[in-house]
Every structure is written in C-alpha cells, then in structure tokens.
C-alpha cells in the first residue's frame, strides 16, 4: 500500500516548482547506509549493525576504527563497512574503492548474498555520483543475485534502490512502480523496517513530486512511524525521526502548523537520542519553520540560533546555508510588521543567503534566493534594484525550463514596474508582464496573487486611460432615463458645509449663492437639487434656504433671465452662518 498512486486529483509537479527548487539530494545518508535484516549474510549482520549505529550518531572515527579492526579476519565485510563510512561523509572516491574491494572479495568467497549487498551499496553510490545508467545496472544485478539466494528482503532492497534512482532522475511514476514491488517483497519477508522505509520514500515522492498530495504524505509518514515503533532496532528509531520530520514538513504545506510543530518536536527528541548533529539540525529547522508560521518569532529565533550552532559544529556548509534560510524567514516576518531597521536587516540577510548558495555552486537554490532578495529589496522601496535581481533569477529559470520559477520572477518584476512608475505606459507594461506571469503560473497549479495583480493593473490602466482622454461635451441633455439621479438637497448642503469648513488655504473655487440658485439663473432643471422628500424640484422653484427670515425672503428672479448682479458678501456670509 505504501507505493499506491496519490489520491485522485493529485497531478505531477512540473519542473521548477518551489518544491523542486528545494534541495532533495537524497545523498548517501545513514538510511542509504543501513542494510535491512536478511539482506546481509548472517555473519555480518550483527557487527555491521554496530557500525551503522555509530554512523547514525555521526561518530565516524569510531565506526572507521571498528571496520578496520575486521579487515584481517573479514576483508569483504570490513571493506563493505568502510564503503558506508566514507559514503556517509561524502568521500565518494574512497567509498567506491572500498565497495569494489568488497565486491571482489565476496565473489572470491562465493558469498552470493554478500555480493548482492555490495552491488546495492555500489548502486546507491553511483546514484550519488549521477551515474544513473551504471546504478540501474548494478541494482538489477543485485536483484537477480538476491533472487538466487532466496532473500525477499534483499530483492526488496534492490527495488528500493531502483526507486531512489528514478526519484533522482525525476521519474516519479516509475519510482512508485518500483516502490510497489519493494513493499510487496518486504511484506512477504515480514520486514516492518523495510515496509516503513518504502512508506517513507513514497511519502517524500508524494510531497515533492505531486501537487496537492501533501495529505497523502502525512498519512504515509504516520504509517511509517507506527511500524517503526514496533521494532527495537537503532536504525528503526532513527527512521522514526525521519518519518516524523516528513509529517512535520507535509503538515506545514497543508497549513496545519500546530500538527507540524508537534511532529517536528518529536523528531528532535528521537534524533537527539539516536542521531547526530545533521539529523538534529534538520528537525530543528522544521520546529523553527512551524514557530514562524504561528507567528512566534521569538521562539523561532531561539531555535534557529540553536540549529546554527549545531550546524557550525558539524562543519557542513550546505546545512549552514539551509539554517541561514530560516534566519532570513524570521527577518522577513519581522520586517512585515516592523520598520526600516527590520527591512535593512532582511535585505542584508537575504544577500548573505544568496552569497552562500553561489559559493556552494547550487545554481537553482541561488536563483531562488536571488528572487527572495529581489522581494526583500522591493519591500525596502528600491524597485529598480529589485527588478534587476528578479530579472537575473528569471533568466536562470528560463534556461533551466523552470516554469514556476519564471512565473514568480515575472510577478515580482510586474510589481516593480508598477511601483516604479505610475504613468500609463508603466502600468501598461506592468500589466503585460503580470499577464505573462499568470499564464506561466496557471500552467503549473495557478497563483491567486497573479490573478489579483492582473485585475488591479487592469483597473489602474482603465483609470489612467480615462484621465488622459479628452473631455467630451454634449450639446443636448441626456434622456431622462440616463440622467444622474442626483443627491438630496440636504446632502448637497452638507457637502457645501464640509467644503467651507475644510480649512483649505486656497480660496474657494465657486460662488455658493450662485451654485444654490443655478437652476434659476440658467433656466434649466438641476438634477442634483431635490426637495427634502427626495423628489425633483419644480423647474423654477426658489430653493428654501433659510438665509433670511420668511418675511424678508427676496422675490425670485424672472424665468430665463440670467442674473447680472453678483451675490453680495452679506449673502455669502449669511450662507456660511446658515451652514455653520
């Protein structure tokens, strides 16, 4: 069941999604260095388990010493163990040399199962070197050797190695097919750790290779953890921590931040007891991410500092870069609700992250964090620099055919074009860029932000076009049905009152009395003048302004006879008093 396809509606991720941009190297880690029960010759299983336990704790010197002590008595087994020791330290040339020695020794001893185990290890090392063809050939040979030896767990291990190979190649469907075979063999062998390993790999495939499959990843991670709790073996406890880390990561992607925090803390506890600094740092990063999402920035900073101290202690530059990303995320959240000082810190931290990944030679990660830098600079108001950085990132994603990366870059560029201008031309350019971004993002899952930006820019362009359009004067009144129905007289009086009392330094630009008698002066009905009941005024009704006592009310002017006398200052003052 571990390798079943994701639930209906989960589509494969296109190359270049944020998930694919995250480094999922699946390098020769401790899980790859662990052999399943039944996959090794019985004589090797026990002491290899001791070496694997030391490797989990990252006690490489002790593990190396233990393996070298066995060289004279068991050349094949010791060389195989040394291949694992050097492989987990990323010393691939030495690891390959030792596994080749082990393979020749197993063949010379006539140990078919040992030969198959060495072939599986050699295949995993070839994957890490990027030699996929050789890796597939070695894993296929191992599968056949295990079948000859009658080892179901061994055959399952070979299929699991093939699944990892296809995952690295980006062929998720074939990886799932190999996982299905591995799960069947592990079930027949009643190997719970193997079944959990298959579920764990399937969950990671669902999370990073399919859209909308994070819930399936959570389910598989929980299933793997439950199986591993039933086996009291050091490697099982370590894998359980990895399974809970998967649950935490997938829960973050589904928005269940409290669940993510709980799972991440459990993973930290397991890795503290059964793992080394690298495993602990990975789990602490998940804890920090969860704290960021629930807006507990103080705790997030504290956990991030702890993770960075551990990462520096294990001298892993890439791990330090990943922790630096968490630090930048904390800065971003602070800057979102802080001031200029927080924005300055954010820009500096994003530059530090970018420089780190450039130095490591991870071009995809560098382009992603260049985009993050562009967005940070945009927040600080330097739109020209932000647009330059986003354009550079976009060019990289374009050469790598990373669709979503291009879309996200174009979205940022469109925002910069809009914010950096404001004239019709700039808005029009920004709108065209935003439409391209929306098209690219729609092809790989869609982005609500892109749609919102396009609608905003459409409205801005329409407004800008209307401002620049020459005013058209009509020579005849519009039909009654199309006329503006106007505002009640009381509301219009309030508008005038507000205009008088607004405190502008410039003089008022209209004559109040003339405005109020406009219908009488021009001899045409004014649709904005209504009586207190909301009905239109009669054509030549004198507006009932309480400027004078009733017995002193001046007579209305003659119909259609424009007034030649400007209202007096007394009348103007009376209007102001009445309005006040």
C-alpha positions in Angstrom: 0.0 0.0 0.0 3.0 2.3 0.6 3.5 2.9 -3.1 0.0 3.5 -4.2 -0.5 6.4 -6.6 -1.7 9.6 -4.9 -5.4 10.2 -4.5 -7.4 11.4 -7.5 -6.7 15.0 -8.4 -3.1 15.0 -7.5 -1.2 15.9 -10.6 2.6 15.6 -11.2 4.5 18.7 -10.3 6.1 20.5 -13.3 9.8 21.0 -13.2 10.6 24.2 -11.4 8.0 24.2 -8.7 9.1 25.6 -5.3 9.3 22.1 -4.0 11.6 21.0 -6.8 13.8 24.0 -6.2 14.4 22.9 -2.6 17.4 20.6 -2.4 16.3 17.0 -2.0 19.6 15.4 -2.9 18.8 12.0 -1.3 22.5 11.7 -0.9 24.3 8.7 0.6 22.9 9.3 4.1 22.6 6.9 7.1 19.3 5.5 5.7 21.1 4.5 2.5 24.0 3.0 4.5 21.7 0.8 6.5 21.1 -2.8 5.3 17.8 -4.5 6.0 17.5 -7.6 8.1 18.0 -10.6 5.8 19.8 -8.5 3.1 23.3 -9.1 4.7 24.9 -12.5 5.4 24.1 -13.6 8.9 27.8 -13.4 9.9 27.9 -9.7 9.0 24.5 -8.5 10.2 25.3 -8.1 13.9 28.6 -6.2 13.7 27.5 -4.2 10.7 24.6 -3.1 12.9 27.1 -1.7 15.4 28.9 0.2 12.7 25.6 1.6 11.5 24.7 2.8 15.0 28.0 4.7 15.2 27.3 6.3 11.8 23.8 7.4 13.0 25.5 9.2 15.9 28.0 10.7 13.4 30.9 9.0 15.2 32.8 8.4 12.0 36.2 7.8 13.5 34.9 5.1 15.9 33.0 3.5 13.0 36.1 3.5 10.8 38.2 2.1 13.5 35.7 -0.7 14.2 35.6 -1.6 10.5 39.4 -1.6 10.0 39.8 -3.9 13.0 37.9 -6.6 11.0 40.0 -6.3 7.8 42.3 -9.1 8.5 39.6 -11.5 9.6 36.8 -10.5 7.2 38.1 -8.5 4.2 34.8 -8.5 2.3 32.7 -7.5 5.3 35.1 -4.9 6.5 35.6 -3.3 3.1 31.8 -3.1 2.7 31.5 -1.4 6.1 34.3 1.1 5.2 32.4 2.0 2.0 29.4 3.0 4.2 31.7 5.0 6.5 33.2 7.1 3.7 30.0 7.3 1.7 28.1 9.0 4.7 31.0 11.5 4.8 30.7 12.3 1.1 34.1 10.8 0.3 32.8 9.1 -2.8 36.1 8.1 -4.4 37.2 6.3 -1.3 33.8 4.8 -0.8 33.8 3.4 -4.4 37.2 1.9 -3.9 36.2 0.1 -0.8 32.9 -1.2 -2.2 34.8 -2.5 -5.3 37.2 -4.4 -2.9 34.2 -5.8 -1.0 32.5 -7.0 -4.2 35.6 -8.8 -5.4 36.1 -10.4 -2.0 32.5 -11.6 -1.8 32.8 -13.1 -5.3 36.0 -14.9 -4.3 34.4 -16.2 -1.1 31.4 -17.5 -3.1 29.0 -15.4 -0.9 26.1 -14.6 -3.2 24.1 -12.7 -0.6 27.2 -10.6 0.3 27.8 -10.0 -3.4 24.3 -8.7 -3.8 24.6 -6.5 -0.7 27.8 -4.9 -2.1 26.0 -4.4 -5.5 23.2 -2.5 -3.8 25.7 -0.3 -2.0 27.6 0.3 -5.2 24.3 1.3 -7.0 23.5 3.8 -4.3 27.0 5.4 -4.5 26.6 5.6 -8.3 23.3 7.4 -7.9 25.0 10.0 -5.7 27.7 10.5 -8.4 25.0 11.0 -11.0 25.9 7.8 -13.0 22.3 6.6 -13.3 22.9 4.0 -16.1 25.5 2.2 -14.0 23.3 2.5 -10.9 20.4 0.8 -12.7 22.6 -2.0 -14.0 24.1 -2.6 -10.5 20.7 -2.6 -8.8 19.3 -5.0 -11.4 22.3 -7.4 -10.9 21.7 -7.2 -7.1 18.0 -8.1 -7.5 18.9 -11.2 -9.6 21.6 -12.3 -7.0 19.1 -11.9 -4.1 16.5 -13.9 -6.0 19.1 -16.7 -6.5 19.9 -16.5 -2.7 16.2 -16.6 -1.8 16.3 -13.3 0.1 12.9 -11.5 -0.1 14.3 -8.5 1.9 17.3 -8.4 -0.4 15.1 -8.2 -3.5 13.0 -5.5 -1.8 16.2 -3.6 -1.0 17.2 -3.7 -4.7 13.8 -2.4 -5.8 14.1 0.3 -3.2 17.4 1.3 -4.6 15.9 1.5 -8.1 13.0 3.7 -6.7 15.6 6.1 -5.3 17.3 6.1 -8.7 14.2 7.0 -10.6 13.3 9.6 -8.0 16.6 11.3 -8.6 16.0 11.2 -12.3 12.6 12.9 -11.9 10.6 9.9 -13.0 8.1 9.7 -10.1 5.7 7.2 -11.8 8.5 4.7 -12.3 9.8 5.3 -8.8 6.3 4.5 -7.4 6.2 1.3 -9.6 9.5 0.1 -8.0 8.3 1.0 -4.6 5.2 -1.1 -5.0 7.4 -4.1 -5.8 9.6 -3.3 -2.8 6.7 -3.1 -0.5 5.3 -6.4 -1.7 8.7 -8.2 -1.0 9.1 -6.5 2.4 5.6 -7.6 3.4 6.3 -11.2 2.3 9.5 -11.1 4.4 7.6 -9.6 7.3 10.2 -6.9 7.5 8.5 -3.9 9.2 11.5 -1.7 8.9 11.6 -2.3 5.2 7.9 -1.6 4.9 8.3 1.6 6.8 11.3 2.6 4.5 9.1 2.1 1.5 6.3 4.2 3.0 8.8 6.9 3.9 10.2 7.1 0.4 6.7 7.1 -1.1 5.6 9.9 1.2 8.6 12.0 0.1 7.7 11.3 -3.5 4.1 12.4 -3.0 5.3 15.6 -1.2 7.9 16.7 -3.7 6.8 15.2 -7.0 3.0 15.7 -7.0 0.8 18.8 -6.4 -1.9 18.6 -3.7 -0.6 15.3 -2.3 0.7 16.6 1.0 -2.1 14.9 2.9 -1.1 11.6 1.4 2.5 12.3 2.6 1.3 13.0 6.1 -0.6 9.7 6.1 2.4 7.7 4.9 4.7 9.4 7.3 2.4 8.4 10.2 2.1 4.9 8.9 5.9 4.5 8.7 6.4 5.9 12.3 3.8 3.5 13.6 5.5 0.5 12.0 9.0 1.6 13.2 7.8 1.8 16.8 7.2 -1.9 16.8 10.9 -2.8 16.1 13.5 -2.2 18.8 16.5 -1.5 16.5 18.6 1.6 16.5 18.1 2.2 12.8 14.3 2.0 13.3 14.4 4.7 16.0 16.4 6.9 13.6 14.0 6.2 10.7 11.1 7.1 13.0 12.6 10.5 13.5 12.8 10.9 9.7 9.2 9.8 9.3 8.0 12.4 11.9 10.2 15.0 10.0 8.2 14.1 6.9 4.9 14.5 8.8 6.1 18.0 10.0 7.1 19.1 6.5 3.9 17.9 4.9 1.8 19.4 7.7 3.5 22.8 7.1 2.4 22.6 3.4 -1.2 21.8 4.3 -1.4 24.7 6.7 -1.7 22.6 9.9 1.1 24.4 11.7 0.3 23.1 15.2 0.5 19.5 13.9 3.7 20.3 12.2 5.2 21.7 15.4 4.2 18.7 17.4 5.7 16.2 14.9 8.9 18.3 14.5 9.5 18.4 18.3 9.0 14.6 18.4 11.5 14.2 15.6 14.0 16.4 17.5 13.7 14.2 20.6 14.4 11.0 18.6 17.3 12.5 16.7 18.8 13.8 19.9 18.8 10.3 21.3 19.6 8.2 18.2 21.0 10.7 15.7 23.8 13.1 15.1 24.1 16.9 14.6 22.9 16.8 11.0 19.7 15.0 11.8 19.1 17.3 14.8 19.6 20.4 12.7 17.1 19.2 10.1 14.5 18.6 12.8 15.2 21.9 14.5 14.7 23.7 11.2 11.2 22.2 11.0 10.5 23.4 14.5 11.6 26.9 13.6 9.5 26.9 10.5 6.4 25.9 12.5 7.1 28.7 15.0 7.4 31.2 12.2 4.1 30.1 10.7 2.3 30.5 14.1 4.0 34.0 14.4 6.0 33.0 17.5 9.1 34.8 16.2 11.0 34.9 19.5 10.9 31.1 19.8 11.7 30.7 16.1 14.8 32.8 16.5 15.9 30.9 19.6 15.5 27.5 17.8 17.3 28.9 14.7 20.2 30.0 16.8 20.4 26.5 18.3 20.3 24.9 14.9 23.1 27.2 13.6 25.4 26.4 16.5 25.0 22.7 15.8 25.4 23.2 12.0 28.7 25.1 12.5 29.9 22.3 14.9 29.5 19.6 12.2 31.3 21.8 9.6 28.6 21.3 7.0 28.4 24.4 4.7 25.2 23.3 3.0 23.5 22.7 6.3 24.5 26.1 7.5 23.1 27.7 4.3 19.7 25.9 5.0 19.7 27.3 8.6 20.5 30.7 7.2 17.3 30.5 5.1 15.3 30.1 8.4 17.0 33.1 9.8 16.0 35.1 6.7 12.4 33.9 7.1 12.4 35.2 10.7 13.7 38.6 9.5 11.1 38.7 6.8 8.2 38.2 9.3 9.7 40.9 11.5 10.1 43.3 8.6 6.5 42.7 7.5 5.3 44.4 10.7 8.3 46.4 11.6 10.2 49.5 10.4 13.1 50.5 8.2 15.7 48.8 10.5 14.0 45.4 10.1 13.9 45.9 6.3 17.6 46.7 6.3 18.3 43.6 8.3 16.2 41.5 6.0 18.0 42.7 2.8 21.4 42.0 4.4 20.3 38.5 5.5 19.0 37.7 2.0 22.2 38.8 0.5 24.1 36.6 2.9 21.9 33.6 1.9 22.4 34.3 -1.8 26.2 34.6 -1.5 26.3 31.3 0.5 24.5 29.3 -2.2 26.5 31.0 -5.0 29.7 29.9 -3.2 28.3 26.3 -2.9 27.6 26.2 -6.6 23.9 25.4 -6.2 22.6 27.4 -9.1 19.0 26.6 -8.7 19.0 27.5 -5.0 20.9 30.6 -5.8 18.3 31.7 -8.3 15.5 31.0 -5.9 17.2 33.1 -3.2 18.0 35.8 -5.7 14.3 36.1 -6.2 13.8 36.3 -2.4 16.4 39.1 -2.3 14.5 40.9 -5.0 11.3 40.8 -3.0 13.2 42.0 0.1 14.7 44.9 -1.8 11.2 45.7 -3.2 9.8 45.9 0.3 12.6 48.4 1.1 11.4 50.6 -1.8 14.4 50.2 -4.2 12.3 49.0 -7.1 15.0 49.4 -9.8 17.4 47.1 -7.9 14.6 44.6 -7.1 13.7 44.4 -10.8 17.3 43.8 -11.8 17.7 40.9 -9.3 14.4 39.4 -10.3 15.3 39.6 -14.0 18.6 37.8 -13.3 16.8 35.0 -11.5 14.2 34.8 -14.3 16.9 34.3 -16.9 18.3 31.3 -15.0 14.9 29.7 -14.6 14.3 30.2 -18.3 17.5 28.4 -19.3 16.5 25.5 -17.0 12.9 25.5 -18.3 11.6 26.0 -14.7 8.1 27.3 -15.4 7.0 28.3 -12.0 10.3 30.0 -11.2 9.8 32.2 -14.3 6.3 33.0 -13.3 7.2 34.0 -9.8 10.0 36.2 -11.1 7.8 37.9 -13.7 5.2 38.5 -10.9 7.8 40.4 -8.9 9.0 42.3 -12.0 5.5 43.4 -12.7 5.1 44.7 -9.2 8.3 46.7 -9.6 7.3 48.1 -12.9 4.0 49.3 -11.4 5.5 50.7 -8.2 8.4 52.4 -10.1 6.2 54.4 -12.4 2.6 55.3 -12.3 2.3 56.7 -15.7 0.0 55.0 -18.3 3.0 53.5 -20.1 4.4 51.9 -16.9 1.1 50.5 -15.9 0.6 49.0 -19.3 4.0 47.4 -19.3 3.4 46.0 -15.8 0.0 44.6 -16.9 1.6 42.8 -19.8 4.3 41.3 -17.6 1.7 40.3 -15.0 -0.4 38.5 -17.7 2.7 36.5 -18.7 3.3 35.6 -15.1 -0.3 34.5 -14.7 -0.1 32.3 -17.8 3.0 30.6 -16.6 1.8 30.0 -13.1 -1.6 28.8 -14.3 0.3 26.0 -16.2 1.7 24.7 -13.0 -1.1 25.0 -10.5 -2.1 28.6 -10.5 -1.4 31.6 -8.3 -4.2 33.7 -6.7 -1.7 36.6 -6.3 -1.1 36.7 -10.1 -4.9 37.0 -10.8 -5.3 39.7 -8.2 -2.3 41.7 -9.6 -3.7 41.4 -13.1 -7.1 42.7 -12.0 -5.5 45.6 -10.0 -3.4 46.6 -13.0 -6.4 46.5 -15.4 -8.3 48.8 -13.1 -5.3 51.2 -12.8 -4.8 51.2 -16.6 -8.5 52.0 -17.1 -8.3 54.8 -14.6 -5.2 56.2 -16.2 -6.7 56.0 -19.7 -9.8 57.8 -18.6 -7.7 60.6 -17.0 -5.8 61.1 -20.3 -8.9 61.0 -22.5 -10.1 64.5 -23.7 -13.4 65.5 -22.1 -16.4 65.3 -24.4 -19.1 68.0 -24.1 -22.6 67.1 -25.1 -24.8 69.8 -26.8 -28.1 68.2 -25.8 -29.2 66.8 -22.4 -29.2 63.0 -22.0 -32.5 61.2 -22.0 -34.3 61.3 -18.6 -33.7 57.6 -18.1 -29.9 58.1 -18.4 -29.6 61.2 -16.2 -27.8 61.1 -12.9 -30.5 61.0 -10.3 -28.6 63.5 -8.2 -28.3 63.8 -4.5 -30.9 65.2 -2.0 -30.6 68.9 -1.2 -29.8 68.1 2.5 -26.8 66.0 1.4 -25.6 68.6 -1.1 -25.9 71.2 1.7 -23.7 69.0 3.9 -21.2 68.8 1.0 -21.0 72.6 0.8 -20.8 72.8 4.6 -17.8 70.4 4.6 -16.1 72.3 1.8 -16.5 75.6 3.7 -15.2 74.2 6.9 -12.4 72.1 5.4 -9.6 74.6 6.2 -8.1 74.8 2.7 -5.6 77.6 2.3 -6.6 78.3 -1.2 -9.8 80.3 -1.9 -13.0 78.5 -2.6 -13.4 78.0 -6.3 -17.1 78.5 -6.6 -19.7 81.1 -5.6 -22.0 79.5 -3.1 -25.1 81.6 -3.7 -24.8 81.2 -7.4 -24.5 77.5 -7.1 -27.6 77.3 -5.0 -29.6 79.4 -7.5 -28.1 77.7 -10.5 -31.4 76.3 -11.8 -33.0 79.8 -11.7 -30.0 81.6 -13.2 -29.6 79.1 -16.1 -33.3 78.4 -16.6 -32.8 74.6 -16.8 -33.6 71.9 -14.2 -30.7 70.8 -12.0 -31.0 67.1 -11.4 -28.8 67.2 -8.2 -31.3 69.5 -6.5 -34.1 67.7 -4.7 -36.6 68.6 -2.0 -36.5 67.2 1.5 -38.7 64.2 0.4 -36.2 63.2 -2.3 -38.4 64.5 -5.2 -37.0 66.6 -8.0 -37.6 70.3 -7.6 -40.0 72.1 -9.9 -38.3 73.7 -12.7 -38.2 77.2 -11.3 -38.7 76.7 -7.6 -36.8 79.0 -5.3 -34.5 76.9 -3.1 -35.8 77.1 0.5 -32.6 78.4 2.0 -33.0 79.8 5.5 -30.8 82.7 4.7 -33.4 85.3 5.7 -36.5 85.4 7.9 -39.6 84.4 5.9 -41.0 88.0 5.8 -37.7 89.2 4.3 -37.3 86.5 1.6 -36.3 88.1 -1.7 -38.5 87.6 -4.7 -37.3 85.0 -7.3 -35.8 86.4 -10.5 -37.7 86.4 -13.7 -37.7 83.0 -15.5 -34.9 82.6 -18.1 -33.4 85.9 -17.1 -29.8 85.4 -16.1 -28.7 87.4 -13.1 -26.2 90.2 -13.9 -25.6 91.0 -10.3 -23.0 89.1 -8.3 -24.3 87.9 -4.9 -23.2 90.3 -2.1 -20.7 89.5 0.6 -23.6 89.7 3.0 -25.4 86.9 1.3 -22.2 84.9 1.2 -21.6 85.4 4.9 -25.2 84.5 5.6 -24.8 81.3 3.7 -21.7 80.5 5.8 -23.6 81.2 9.0 -26.5 79.1 8.0 -24.2 76.2 7.0 -22.4 76.6 10.4 
